[in-house]
Amino acid sequence: MIRSLSNIVRNLGNQQHFLMRQLSLGRALSAEKNEAKVAPVEEEKAEAPKEEKFVLVEKDGPITLIGINRPEHRNAVNDLTAEQLSKAFHDFENDDTSSVGVLYGVGGSFCSGYDINELSSDNVEANLLMKAEGTVGPTRDHLKKPVVCGINGYCVANGLELALMCDLRVMEESAILGFFNRRFGVPVIDGGTARLPAMIGLSRALDLILTGRQVKAKEAFEMGLVNRIVATGTSLGQAVQLAHSITKFPQAALNHDRRTIYAAVYDSQSFNNAIQNEIMYTSKEIMEEMKKGIELFKSGVGRGGTSRGIKEKSMADWEKEEIKIELELKEKAKEGDKKGADDSDSDKDVPAKESGQKKK
């Protein structure tokens, strides 16, 4: 009897030991599975680092702001920055809600050209210089929409060619322009030799490109290289303001005229050819805009040279609500003033009647 009991106890102990081993083994397998699930996620996170934003893009109503964001390098453009600039401009051109672009430099300089610190004598090859769009962005393209450039600090070398890509240039009084790449044997290859003579004439273009000298704001304005001179620190704000002044006009006709001007300068072989371009570039959309413009003129908008009322200003809902409340308060104030005036008139009539009775 005692021997059978001891056998039973021994069997129970073996079963308990077996169950404990199975439980430990199950826990170990579960832990391994969890680790296997977590590990790939960590690997995926490690494999996808965030791309640095060397170009900032913002919207201000119908305006797209594009900022070169490498201030620690005076906004020198490397390959990644050039790619991001090209993408930003392509997105702007394909955005139907955006009419005008503004290009600027973050920090103290607009752009100091291509970042030659990333180059060495081993990787200077023809394909580096012969990119389809340009070495510092889409400088070899003709942009479809107007772009205003805000120039601060240094705007030199390929950075100056970026500025020449724009339609209008707003320059701070302390900013510096120049083809400083002349000192290092780097050629002008981002549209500068094509655009500059058309802007300021052959002789002046040769002067700036061959000497590589610096040009300050007053001289740049006088030779037609820039369109506005503004106080230091205000180029971006003034460029945005100028861009807004362009967006208020009918855009189809505006872009037609812009296109024909460029065609007359770069494409036309003769005066007659330039005149034909003016007619050929006219579209149905432009004719529709003309009809609307005629109706506006007949209603009195735009008389005397003013542009007020040409385009309805868009306002946020909270602004509309504030204006509504302000108008209601003004109406109530008028009613109160009118009521007060009526009461004062009635008070004046009473003494006049009394005095008449006394005289009798």
C-alpha positions as CSV (number, residue, x, y, z in Angstrom):
1,M,0.0,0.0,0.0
2,I,2.7,2.4,1.0
3,R,4.7,1.5,-2.1
4,S,1.7,2.2,-4.4
5,L,1.2,5.6,-2.7
6,S,4.8,6.5,-3.3
7,N,4.5,5.5,-6.9
8,I,1.4,7.7,-7.3
9,V,3.2,10.7,-5.7
10,R,6.3,10.0,-7.9
11,N,4.0,10.0,-11.1
12,L,2.3,13.2,-10.0
13,G,5.7,14.9,-9.5
14,N,6.9,13.7,-13.0
15,Q,3.7,15.1,-14.6
16,Q,4.1,18.4,-12.7
17,H,7.7,18.6,-13.9
18,F,6.7,17.9,-17.5
19,L,3.9,20.5,-17.4
20,M,6.4,23.1,-16.0
21,R,8.9,22.4,-18.8
22,Q,6.1,22.7,-21.5
23,L,5.0,26.0,-20.0
24,S,8.6,27.4,-20.0
25,L,9.0,26.2,-23.6
26,G,5.8,27.9,-24.7
27,R,6.8,31.1,-23.1
28,A,10.2,31.0,-24.8
29,L,8.6,30.4,-28.2
30,S,6.1,33.2,-27.7
31,A,8.9,35.6,-26.8
32,E,10.8,34.6,-29.9
33,K,7.7,35.3,-32.1
34,N,7.2,38.7,-30.5
35,E,10.8,39.6,-31.1
36,A,10.6,38.5,-34.7
37,K,7.5,40.7,-35.2
38,V,9.1,43.8,-33.6
39,A,12.5,43.4,-35.2
40,P,11.4,44.1,-38.8
41,V,9.6,47.3,-37.7
42,E,12.7,48.6,-36.1
43,E,14.7,47.7,-39.2
44,E,12.1,49.5,-41.4
45,K,12.4,52.6,-39.3
46,A,16.1,52.5,-39.5
47,E,16.0,52.0,-43.3
48,A,13.8,55.1,-43.9
49,P,15.6,58.2,-42.7
50,K,13.8,61.5,-43.3
51,E,15.0,63.5,-46.3
52,E,16.4,66.9,-45.4
53,K,14.3,69.8,-46.5
54,F,16.6,72.2,-48.3
55,V,13.6,73.9,-50.0
56,L,10.6,75.3,-48.2
57,V,7.3,75.6,-50.0
58,E,4.3,77.6,-48.6
59,K,1.0,78.9,-50.0
60,D,-0.3,82.4,-49.5
61,G,-3.6,82.4,-51.3
62,P,-2.8,82.4,-55.0
63,I,0.9,82.7,-54.4
64,T,3.5,79.9,-53.9
65,L,6.5,80.8,-51.9
66,I,9.7,78.7,-52.6
67,G,12.6,79.2,-50.2
68,I,16.2,77.9,-50.5
69,N,16.9,76.6,-47.0
70,R,20.7,76.1,-46.5
71,P,21.5,79.3,-44.6
72,E,24.6,77.8,-43.0
73,H,26.1,77.5,-46.5
74,R,24.8,80.9,-47.7
75,N,22.2,78.9,-49.5
76,A,24.7,77.2,-51.9
77,V,22.8,74.6,-53.9
78,N,23.9,71.0,-53.9
79,D,22.4,68.2,-56.0
80,L,19.6,67.4,-53.5
81,T,18.6,71.1,-53.2
82,A,18.6,71.4,-57.0
83,E,16.2,68.4,-57.2
84,Q,13.9,69.8,-54.6
85,L,13.9,73.2,-56.3
86,S,12.9,71.6,-59.6
87,K,10.1,69.6,-58.0
88,A,8.8,72.7,-56.2
89,F,8.6,74.7,-59.4
90,H,7.0,71.8,-61.3
91,D,4.4,71.5,-58.6
92,F,3.8,75.3,-58.7
93,E,3.3,75.2,-62.5
94,N,0.8,72.4,-62.3
95,D,-1.1,74.0,-59.4
96,D,-4.2,75.7,-60.9
97,T,-4.9,77.6,-57.7
98,S,-1.5,79.3,-57.8
99,S,-0.9,82.2,-60.2
100,V,2.5,83.7,-59.2
101,G,5.6,82.3,-57.5
102,V,8.0,84.0,-55.1
103,L,11.6,82.7,-54.9
104,Y,13.7,83.7,-51.9
105,G,16.6,82.6,-49.7
106,V,16.2,81.7,-46.0
107,G,18.6,83.6,-43.7
108,G,21.1,86.3,-44.7
109,S,21.7,85.4,-48.4
110,F,19.6,84.6,-51.5
111,C,22.0,82.0,-53.0
112,S,25.8,81.8,-53.4
113,G,25.7,79.4,-56.4
114,Y,26.5,75.8,-56.7
115,D,28.1,74.2,-53.6
116,I,31.6,73.4,-54.9
117,N,32.6,72.0,-51.6
118,E,30.8,68.8,-52.7
119,L,33.0,68.5,-55.8
120,S,36.4,67.2,-56.2
121,S,38.8,67.0,-59.2
122,D,37.7,63.3,-59.6
123,N,33.9,63.9,-60.1
124,V,33.9,67.0,-62.3
125,E,32.6,65.5,-65.5
126,A,30.5,66.7,-68.5
127,N,27.3,65.1,-67.2
128,L,27.5,67.1,-64.1
129,L,27.3,70.3,-66.1
130,M,24.9,69.0,-68.8
131,K,21.9,68.2,-66.6
132,A,18.6,68.7,-68.6
133,E,17.1,71.2,-66.1
134,G,20.3,72.9,-64.8
135,T,22.8,72.5,-62.0
136,V,21.0,74.6,-59.4
137,G,17.3,74.0,-60.4
138,P,15.1,74.4,-63.4
139,T,17.2,77.2,-64.9
140,R,17.2,75.8,-68.4
141,D,13.4,75.8,-68.5
142,H,11.1,78.6,-69.4
143,L,8.6,78.8,-66.5
144,K,4.9,78.9,-67.5
145,K,3.9,81.4,-64.8
146,P,5.3,84.6,-63.5
147,V,7.9,84.4,-60.6
148,V,9.1,87.3,-58.4
149,C,12.5,87.0,-56.8
150,G,13.4,88.5,-53.4
151,I,17.2,89.1,-53.3
152,N,19.0,89.6,-50.0
153,G,22.7,89.2,-49.0
154,Y,24.8,87.5,-51.7
155,C,23.2,86.6,-55.0
156,V,26.2,85.3,-56.9
157,A,27.4,82.8,-59.5
158,N,24.7,80.2,-60.3
159,G,22.6,82.0,-57.7
160,L,22.5,85.0,-59.9
161,E,21.4,82.8,-62.8
162,L,18.5,81.5,-60.6
163,A,17.4,85.2,-60.1
164,L,17.7,85.8,-63.8
165,M,15.3,82.9,-64.3
166,C,12.6,84.9,-62.5
167,D,10.4,87.6,-64.3
168,L,10.9,90.3,-61.7
169,R,13.6,90.9,-59.1
170,V,13.3,92.8,-55.8
171,M,16.7,93.6,-54.4
172,E,17.7,94.9,-50.9
173,E,19.9,98.0,-50.8
174,S,22.7,96.1,-49.1
175,A,22.7,93.0,-51.4
176,I,25.5,92.0,-53.8
177,L,25.3,90.5,-57.3
178,G,28.0,89.1,-59.4
179,F,29.4,86.2,-61.4
180,F,32.0,85.2,-58.7
181,N,32.4,81.8,-60.3
182,R,34.7,83.6,-62.8
183,R,37.5,83.4,-60.2
184,F,37.4,79.6,-60.1
185,G,37.1,78.8,-63.7
186,V,33.4,77.7,-63.4
187,P,31.5,78.7,-66.6
188,V,28.1,80.4,-66.7
189,I,25.9,77.4,-67.7
190,D,22.5,78.0,-66.0
191,G,20.9,80.3,-68.6
192,G,22.9,83.4,-67.7
193,T,24.5,83.8,-71.2
194,A,21.1,83.5,-72.8
195,R,19.0,85.7,-70.5
196,L,21.5,88.5,-69.4
197,P,22.1,90.1,-72.8
198,A,18.4,90.2,-73.5
199,M,17.9,92.0,-70.2
200,I,20.7,94.6,-70.1
201,G,22.3,94.5,-73.5
202,L,25.4,92.8,-75.0
203,S,28.0,95.3,-73.7
204,R,26.9,95.3,-70.1
205,A,26.4,91.5,-70.1
206,L,30.0,91.0,-71.4
207,D,31.2,93.4,-68.7
208,L,29.6,91.5,-65.8
209,I,30.4,88.0,-67.1
210,L,34.0,88.6,-68.2
211,T,35.1,90.6,-65.2
212,G,33.1,88.7,-62.5
213,R,32.9,92.0,-60.6
214,Q,30.4,92.7,-57.9
215,V,27.3,94.9,-58.6
216,K,25.4,96.8,-55.9
217,A,21.7,97.6,-55.8
218,K,21.9,101.2,-57.3
219,E,23.9,100.1,-60.4
220,A,21.8,96.9,-60.8
221,F,18.6,99.0,-60.9
222,E,20.0,101.6,-63.3
223,M,21.1,98.9,-65.8
224,G,17.8,97.1,-65.6
225,L,19.1,94.0,-63.8
226,V,16.6,94.4,-61.0
227,N,13.2,96.0,-60.9
228,R,12.9,97.3,-57.3
229,I,15.3,98.5,-54.6
230,V,14.0,98.0,-51.0
231,A,15.3,98.4,-47.5
232,T,17.5,95.6,-46.0
233,G,15.4,92.9,-44.5
234,T,12.2,93.6,-46.5
235,S,12.9,91.8,-49.8
236,L,10.6,88.8,-49.1
237,G,7.7,91.0,-47.9
238,Q,8.1,93.4,-50.9
239,A,8.3,90.5,-53.3
240,V,5.1,88.9,-51.9
241,Q,3.4,92.3,-52.2
242,L,4.5,92.7,-55.8
243,A,3.3,89.1,-56.5
244,H,-0.1,89.9,-55.0
245,S,-0.4,93.0,-57.2
246,I,-0.1,90.7,-60.2
247,T,-2.6,88.1,-59.1
248,K,-5.5,90.6,-59.1
249,F,-5.5,90.8,-62.9
250,P,-7.2,88.4,-65.3
251,Q,-4.5,85.7,-65.7
252,A,-5.1,84.3,-69.2
253,A,-4.5,87.7,-70.9
254,L,-1.6,88.4,-68.5
255,N,0.1,85.1,-69.4
256,H,-0.6,85.6,-73.1
257,D,1.3,89.0,-73.0
258,R,4.1,87.5,-70.9
259,R,4.5,84.6,-73.4
260,T,4.6,86.8,-76.5
261,I,7.2,89.2,-74.9
262,Y,9.5,86.2,-74.3
263,A,8.8,84.9,-77.8
264,A,9.6,88.3,-79.3
265,V,12.9,88.4,-77.5
266,Y,14.1,84.8,-77.9
267,D,12.1,83.2,-80.8
268,S,11.2,85.8,-83.3
269,Q,13.3,86.3,-86.4
270,S,11.6,89.5,-87.5
271,F,9.0,92.1,-86.5
272,N,6.3,90.4,-88.5
273,N,7.1,87.1,-86.8
274,A,6.6,88.8,-83.4
275,I,3.3,90.3,-84.5
276,Q,2.1,86.9,-85.7
277,N,3.0,85.4,-82.3
278,E,0.7,87.9,-80.5
279,I,-2.2,86.7,-82.6
280,M,-1.4,83.0,-82.6
281,Y,-1.1,82.8,-78.8
282,T,-4.6,84.3,-78.3
283,S,-7.0,81.7,-76.9
284,K,-10.7,81.2,-76.2
285,E,-10.0,81.7,-72.5
286,I,-8.6,85.1,-73.2
287,M,-11.7,86.1,-75.2
288,E,-13.9,85.0,-72.3
289,E,-11.8,87.2,-69.9
290,M,-12.2,90.1,-72.3
291,K,-16.0,89.8,-72.2
292,K,-15.9,89.9,-68.4
293,G,-13.6,92.9,-68.5
294,I,-15.8,94.8,-70.8
295,E,-18.8,94.3,-68.4
296,L,-16.7,95.4,-65.5
297,F,-15.7,98.6,-67.3
298,K,-19.3,99.4,-68.2
299,S,-20.3,99.0,-64.6
300,G,-17.7,101.6,-63.6
301,V,-14.8,99.4,-62.3
302,G,-11.3,100.5,-63.3
303,R,-12.2,104.1,-64.2
304,G,-9.5,106.7,-63.8
305,G,-6.7,104.1,-63.9
306,T,-7.5,102.4,-60.6
307,S,-7.5,98.6,-60.3
308,R,-9.8,98.5,-57.3
309,G,-12.7,96.1,-57.7
310,I,-11.2,94.2,-60.6
311,K,-10.9,91.0,-58.6
312,E,-13.1,90.1,-55.6
313,K,-11.0,89.7,-52.5
314,S,-11.2,86.4,-50.8
315,M,-11.8,86.5,-47.1
316,A,-11.8,83.9,-44.3
317,D,-15.2,83.1,-42.7
318,W,-14.1,84.8,-39.4
319,E,-13.3,88.0,-41.3
320,K,-16.7,88.0,-43.0
321,E,-18.4,87.4,-39.6
322,E,-16.5,90.3,-38.0
323,I,-17.4,92.7,-40.9
324,K,-21.1,91.6,-40.5
325,I,-21.0,92.3,-36.7
326,E,-19.3,95.7,-37.3
327,L,-22.0,96.7,-39.9
328,E,-24.8,95.7,-37.5
329,L,-23.2,97.8,-34.7
330,K,-22.9,100.8,-37.0
331,E,-26.6,100.5,-38.0
332,K,-27.6,100.3,-34.3
333,A,-25.4,103.4,-33.5
334,K,-27.1,105.3,-36.4
335,E,-30.6,104.4,-35.1
336,G,-29.6,105.5,-31.6
337,D,-28.2,108.8,-32.9
338,K,-31.4,109.4,-35.0
339,K,-33.6,108.6,-32.0
340,G,-31.6,110.9,-29.8
341,A,-31.9,113.7,-32.4
342,D,-35.7,113.3,-32.6
343,D,-36.0,113.5,-28.8
344,S,-34.0,116.7,-28.6
345,D,-36.1,118.3,-31.3
346,S,-39.3,117.4,-29.4
347,D,-37.8,119.0,-26.2
348,K,-37.1,122.2,-28.1
349,D,-40.7,122.4,-29.3
350,V,-42.2,122.4,-25.8
351,P,-40.6,125.6,-24.5
352,A,-41.6,127.4,-27.7
353,K,-45.3,126.6,-27.1
354,E,-45.1,127.6,-23.4
355,S,-43.5,130.9,-24.2
356,G,-46.2,131.6,-26.8
357,Q,-48.9,131.0,-24.2
358,K,-47.3,133.4,-21.7
359,K,-47.2,136.2,-24.3
360,K,-50.9,135.9,-24.8
